[in-house]
Amino acid sequence: MIEAAPQPFFLFGLADPFSLMAMLMQLLS
């Protein structure tokens, strides 16, 4: 389960660069 979670998450980030950037900003905050 834990291994399967990051895969779709990463794919989503690649498909939506804006989403990935938003996540990075949240992590930095």
PDB file with one MODEL, atoms N, CA, C and O in Angstrom:
MODEL        1
ATOM      1  N   MET A   1       0.842  -1.206   0.000  1.00  0.00           N
ATOM      2  CA  MET A   1       0.000   0.000   0.000  1.00  0.00           C
ATOM      3  C   MET A   1       0.879   1.259   0.000  1.00  0.00           C
ATOM      4  O   MET A   1       0.707   2.160  -0.821  1.00  0.00           O
ATOM      5  N   ILE A   2       1.825   1.290   0.946  1.00  0.00           N
ATOM      6  CA  ILE A   2       2.700   2.459   1.052  1.00  0.00           C
ATOM      7  C   ILE A   2       3.521   2.639  -0.220  1.00  0.00           C
ATOM      8  O   ILE A   2       3.784   3.763  -0.647  1.00  0.00           O
ATOM      9  N   GLU A   3       3.926   1.515  -0.822  1.00  0.00           N
ATOM     10  CA  GLU A   3       4.746   1.597  -2.043  1.00  0.00           C
ATOM     11  C   GLU A   3       3.901   2.024  -3.245  1.00  0.00           C
ATOM     12  O   GLU A   3       4.399   2.682  -4.158  1.00  0.00           O
ATOM     13  N   ALA A   4       2.627   1.646  -3.238  1.00  0.00           N
ATOM     14  CA  ALA A   4       1.746   1.973  -4.358  1.00  0.00           C
ATOM     15  C   ALA A   4       1.290   3.431  -4.286  1.00  0.00           C
ATOM     16  O   ALA A   4       0.952   4.025  -5.309  1.00  0.00           O
ATOM     17  N   ALA A   5       1.280   3.997  -3.104  1.00  0.00           N
ATOM     18  CA  ALA A   5       0.807   5.372  -2.945  1.00  0.00           C
ATOM     19  C   ALA A   5       1.699   6.391  -3.654  1.00  0.00           C
ATOM     20  O   ALA A   5       1.191   7.221  -4.408  1.00  0.00           O
ATOM     21  N   PRO A   6       3.017   6.352  -3.432  1.00  0.00           N
ATOM     22  CA  PRO A   6       3.904   7.344  -4.055  1.00  0.00           C
ATOM     23  C   PRO A   6       3.880   7.308  -5.584  1.00  0.00           C
ATOM     24  O   PRO A   6       4.087   8.337  -6.226  1.00  0.00           O
ATOM     25  N   GLN A   7       3.631   6.141  -6.172  1.00  0.00           N
ATOM     26  CA  GLN A   7       3.646   6.041  -7.639  1.00  0.00           C
ATOM     27  C   GLN A   7       2.604   6.944  -8.291  1.00  0.00           C
ATOM     28  O   GLN A   7       2.971   7.812  -9.083  1.00  0.00           O
ATOM     29  N   PRO A   8       1.302   6.768  -7.984  1.00  0.00           N
ATOM     30  CA  PRO A   8       0.276   7.626  -8.583  1.00  0.00           C
ATOM     31  C   PRO A   8       0.462   9.092  -8.188  1.00  0.00           C
ATOM     32  O   PRO A   8       0.169  10.002  -8.964  1.00  0.00           O
ATOM     33  N   PHE A   9       0.951   9.299  -6.975  1.00  0.00           N
ATOM     34  CA  PHE A   9       1.172  10.665  -6.494  1.00  0.00           C
ATOM     35  C   PHE A   9       2.213  11.366  -7.361  1.00  0.00           C
ATOM     36  O   PHE A   9       2.036  12.515  -7.766  1.00  0.00           O
ATOM     37  N   PHE A  10       3.306  10.646  -7.636  1.00  0.00           N
ATOM     38  CA  PHE A  10       4.378  11.203  -8.456  1.00  0.00           C
ATOM     39  C   PHE A  10       3.878  11.470  -9.873  1.00  0.00           C
ATOM     40  O   PHE A  10       4.192  12.498 -10.473  1.00  0.00           O
ATOM     41  N   LEU A  11       3.090  10.523 -10.401  1.00  0.00           N
ATOM     42  CA  LEU A  11       2.563  10.672 -11.760  1.00  0.00           C
ATOM     43  C   LEU A  11       1.664  11.895 -11.829  1.00  0.00           C
ATOM     44  O   LEU A  11       1.680  12.636 -12.812  1.00  0.00           O
ATOM     45  N   PHE A  12       0.881  12.098 -10.777  1.00  0.00           N
ATOM     46  CA  PHE A  12      -0.018  13.253 -10.733  1.00  0.00           C
ATOM     47  C   PHE A  12       0.793  14.550 -10.751  1.00  0.00           C
ATOM     48  O   PHE A  12       0.434  15.517 -11.422  1.00  0.00           O
ATOM     49  N   GLY A  13       1.890  14.545  -9.999  1.00  0.00           N
ATOM     50  CA  GLY A  13       2.755  15.726  -9.948  1.00  0.00           C
ATOM     51  C   GLY A  13       3.351  16.024 -11.314  1.00  0.00           C
ATOM     52  O   GLY A  13       3.437  17.180 -11.728  1.00  0.00           O
ATOM     53  N   LEU A  14       3.763  14.967 -12.013  1.00  0.00           N
ATOM     54  CA  LEU A  14       4.365  15.146 -13.335  1.00  0.00           C
ATOM     55  C   LEU A  14       3.326  15.668 -14.323  1.00  0.00           C
ATOM     56  O   LEU A  14       3.631  16.485 -15.193  1.00  0.00           O
ATOM     57  N   ALA A  15       2.093  15.181 -14.174  1.00  0.00           N
ATOM     58  CA  ALA A  15       1.021  15.599 -15.069  1.00  0.00           C
ATOM     59  C   ALA A  15       0.623  17.041 -14.763  1.00  0.00           C
ATOM     60  O   ALA A  15       0.220  17.788 -15.655  1.00  0.00           O
ATOM     61  N   ASP A  16       0.741  17.420 -13.490  1.00  0.00           N
ATOM     62  CA  ASP A  16       0.362  18.779 -13.082  1.00  0.00           C
ATOM     63  C   ASP A  16       1.543  19.466 -12.394  1.00  0.00           C
ATOM     64  O   ASP A  16       1.669  19.402 -11.171  1.00  0.00           O
ATOM     65  N   PRO A  17       2.403  20.119 -13.169  1.00  0.00           N
ATOM     66  CA  PRO A  17       3.583  20.789 -12.605  1.00  0.00           C
ATOM     67  C   PRO A  17       3.190  21.812 -11.545  1.00  0.00           C
ATOM     68  O   PRO A  17       3.902  22.004 -10.560  1.00  0.00           O
ATOM     69  N   PHE A  18       2.046  22.469 -11.758  1.00  0.00           N
ATOM     70  CA  PHE A  18       1.598  23.472 -10.792  1.00  0.00           C
ATOM     71  C   PHE A  18       1.327  22.837  -9.437  1.00  0.00           C
ATOM     72  O   PHE A  18       1.650  23.400  -8.391  1.00  0.00           O
ATOM     73  N   SER A  19       0.717  21.634  -9.478  1.00  0.00           N
ATOM     74  CA  SER A  19       0.409  20.908  -8.239  1.00  0.00           C
ATOM     75  C   SER A  19       1.710  20.565  -7.509  1.00  0.00           C
ATOM     76  O   SER A  19       1.813  20.703  -6.290  1.00  0.00           O
ATOM     77  N   LEU A  20       2.693  20.117  -8.283  1.00  0.00           N
ATOM     78  CA  LEU A  20       3.973  19.742  -7.691  1.00  0.00           C
ATOM     79  C   LEU A  20       4.625  20.963  -7.044  1.00  0.00           C
ATOM     80  O   LEU A  20       5.160  20.874  -5.939  1.00  0.00           O
ATOM     81  N   MET A  21       4.579  22.086  -7.728  1.00  0.00           N
ATOM     82  CA  MET A  21       5.172  23.309  -7.197  1.00  0.00           C
ATOM     83  C   MET A  21       4.464  23.736  -5.916  1.00  0.00           C
ATOM     84  O   MET A  21       5.104  24.156  -4.952  1.00  0.00           O
ATOM     85  N   ALA A  22       3.140  23.624  -5.915  1.00  0.00           N
ATOM     86  CA  ALA A  22       2.353  23.988  -4.736  1.00  0.00           C
ATOM     87  C   ALA A  22       2.732  23.106  -3.555  1.00  0.00           C
ATOM     88  O   ALA A  22       2.833  23.577  -2.423  1.00  0.00           O
ATOM     89  N   MET A  23       2.942  21.815  -3.831  1.00  0.00           N
ATOM     90  CA  MET A  23       3.301  20.886  -2.766  1.00  0.00           C
ATOM     91  C   MET A  23       4.684  21.253  -2.203  1.00  0.00           C
ATOM     92  O   MET A  23       4.892  21.248  -0.989  1.00  0.00           O
ATOM     93  N   LEU A  24       5.611  21.568  -3.096  1.00  0.00           N
ATOM     94  CA  LEU A  24       6.958  21.935  -2.654  1.00  0.00           C
ATOM     95  C   LEU A  24       6.903  23.182  -1.764  1.00  0.00           C
ATOM     96  O   LEU A  24       7.601  23.265  -0.753  1.00  0.00           O
ATOM     97  N   MET A  25       6.078  24.136  -2.148  1.00  0.00           N
ATOM     98  CA  MET A  25       5.941  25.361  -1.365  1.00  0.00           C
ATOM     99  C   MET A  25       5.380  25.039   0.019  1.00  0.00           C
ATOM    100  O   MET A  25       5.818  25.593   1.027  1.00  0.00           O
ATOM    101  N   GLN A  26       4.396  24.125   0.045  1.00  0.00           N
ATOM    102  CA  GLN A  26       3.790  23.743   1.316  1.00  0.00           C
ATOM    103  C   GLN A  26       4.830  23.073   2.210  1.00  0.00           C
ATOM    104  O   GLN A  26       4.884  23.331   3.413  1.00  0.00           O
ATOM    105  N   LEU A  27       5.657  22.210   1.614  1.00  0.00           N
ATOM    106  CA  LEU A  27       6.685  21.507   2.382  1.00  0.00           C
ATOM    107  C   LEU A  27       7.702  22.502   2.933  1.00  0.00           C
ATOM    108  O   LEU A  27       8.196  22.340   4.049  1.00  0.00           O
ATOM    109  N   LEU A  28       8.013  23.537   2.143  1.00  0.00           N
ATOM    110  CA  LEU A  28       8.987  24.536   2.569  1.00  0.00           C
ATOM    111  C   LEU A  28       8.403  25.419   3.672  1.00  0.00           C
ATOM    112  O   LEU A  28       9.114  25.837   4.585  1.00  0.00           O
ATOM    113  N   SER A  29       7.112  25.696   3.579  1.00  0.00           N
ATOM    114  CA  SER A  29       6.449  26.552   4.573  1.00  0.00           C
ATOM    115  C   SER A  29       6.579  25.981   5.971  1.00  0.00           C
ATOM    116  O   SER A  29       6.080  26.573   6.928  1.00  0.00           O
TER     117      SER A  29
ENDMDL
END
